[in-house]
Amino acid sequence: MRVLSAVTFSAAVLAALASPALTGAASASPAPPYNCWSNTTESGGEGGCTAGYGYARVAVVCANDFDKRTTVYGPWESVTPSGGYTSFRDCPSTYPYPVSASVQKKAL
């Protein structure tokens, strides 16, 4: 009886140890967006990513005459390796001067 329970226990331990190794290899996440760029334009900013999977958008810091600042965001755009994206956003009329632009990324 002792031998049977030891064999049963060993089989259960082996199954538990093998399971994470098999599922971990199969569920690798795709690379998040990369090769990203951004710059300011006359009226706002633009940004993009040319590789990876996920979503990205441009974030533009805009200022007014009193150097008060606000950040505005472009729409989330889908990024895939077959084609990048470019997101645009203009500064609002109350903060008409673009100061800087950057890209925010979100993985799948």
N, C-alpha and C positions, 0 to 999 in steps of 0.2 A: 504494500500500500504506500509506503514511503517513497518507493521508486516511482510509482505512477504520479504522485503529487509533485515530485521534483521535475519530472518530464513535462507535466502540464504547466508548471510555473516557468520553466525555461522557455517553452514555446510562447507563452504570453509575453515574457520579457523581450524575446527576439522580435516578435511582431510589433511591440510598442517602440522599440528602438529603430526598426526598419521603416516604419511609417513616416516619421518626419523627414528622413533622408530622401524618400521617394517623392513626397509632396513638395518639399523645398526646392528640388531641382525643376519640377514642372511648373511652379508658380512664380518664376522670376519676373519681376516687374520690368516693363520697357523703360528705356532711358527717358528722363524728363527733358523738356525743351532745353536746347543749348545752341551755341553759336548765335547769341543774341546781340543786338545792337540798338542804339537809340540816339536821337539828336533833337535839338529844338529847331523849330521853323519860325517864320515871321510871326505867325499867329498862334502857335502852340507847340506840339511835339509829335514825333512819330517814333515807332520802335518795332522791332520784329525779331523773330527767331527763324533759323533756317534748317534746324535738325531736331530730332527727338520727337516724343509723343506727349501730348497734353494740351494745355491752354496757356496763352500769354496775352498780356495787354500792356499798353503804354501808360505810364503815370507821369503827368506833367505838373511841375511846380510853377505856379503863376503868381505874379506880384502886381500891386497897384502903385499909384503915385506916392503913397506913404510907406512903401516897402513892406506892407502887410502881405502875407503869402497864404495861398491855399493850394491844395493838390486836387487835380481833376484826373479822371481815369477814362481811357478808351474802353471799348467793349472787349470782352474775353473772346479771343479768336482761337480756333483749333490749329494745332501745329502737328504736322506729320512729316516724315522724312522725304516724301515725294514732292513736297512743296512747302515753303515757309509761308509767312503771313506778314502783313504790315498793318499796324493799328495806328490810327490818327486821332488826335484830339486837339481841338482849339481851346484856348483860354477863354473864360467868360468875359463879357464886356466890363464887369466890375473889377476884374484882375487881368488886364489886357497884355501884360508883359511876361512872356515865357522866360523862366530862369534856368530850368534844367528838365531833363527827361530821362526816364529809366524804364526798364521792362520788369514787370512782375510775372512770375511763372507759377504754374500749378500743374503738378503731375497728374496722370490718369489715376 
